[in-house]
Amino acid sequence: MRIYRFRVLIDHESEAFRDIEIGSEQSFLDLHKIIKESFAFIGQEMASFYVSDEAWEKGPEIPLADLGFAEEGEVPALMDQVYISDHIRSTNQRFIYAYDFLHMWMFMVELIQAGDPEPGVTYPRVVMSMGMAPDEHSKEDDLTAGILPDDPYAIGDEEHAYDGDDDDDWSGGEEDEEHNEFGHGNIDDLGEEFR
């Protein structure tokens, strides 16, 4: 068995990265688990690896689970079925790792070294950790940015806030003479045909 050392860099302003060693006969599922653990991501979100090239282009996908998006008649090889050595084509092999398809955490995974296993060492393992990883849920605020403040019925909106009195009076402006509490005119303003 060969041991591959990968540098795993998160696509984030923190530029945090981890160096991970993993055996050639271990699976992409093992790599998925150690990447999550090393960046303190504890969710159970969907994820995929993509075989990549020197330009970081996405190639064949290695998904965590089959979501049914493959071409008809094709069944994707899942992470637990694919060995790391199955996709090592060069001394600087690259992969893209996507975690949580809603928030799209992206990681660049690059082979930086290969060697023999050390006696008594359990793989995979983290051999270097640089930078503070972002919180797994820190992108949730980005998804709601600009949505909630513009909602005219948002809680705390003074113009439409209910004052809590029992008389069903809404604060935020006085009623004009043309409209009652429901925004309609008085019944007396209607013609004879509506009486």
Secondary structure by P-SEA (a helix, b strand, c coil): cbbbbbbbbccccccbbbbbbbcccccaaaaaaaaaaaaccccccccccccccccccccccccccccccccccccccccccccccccccccbbbbbbbccccccbbbbbbbcbbbbbcccccccccccccccccccccccccccccccccccccccccccccccccccccccccccccccccccccccccccccc
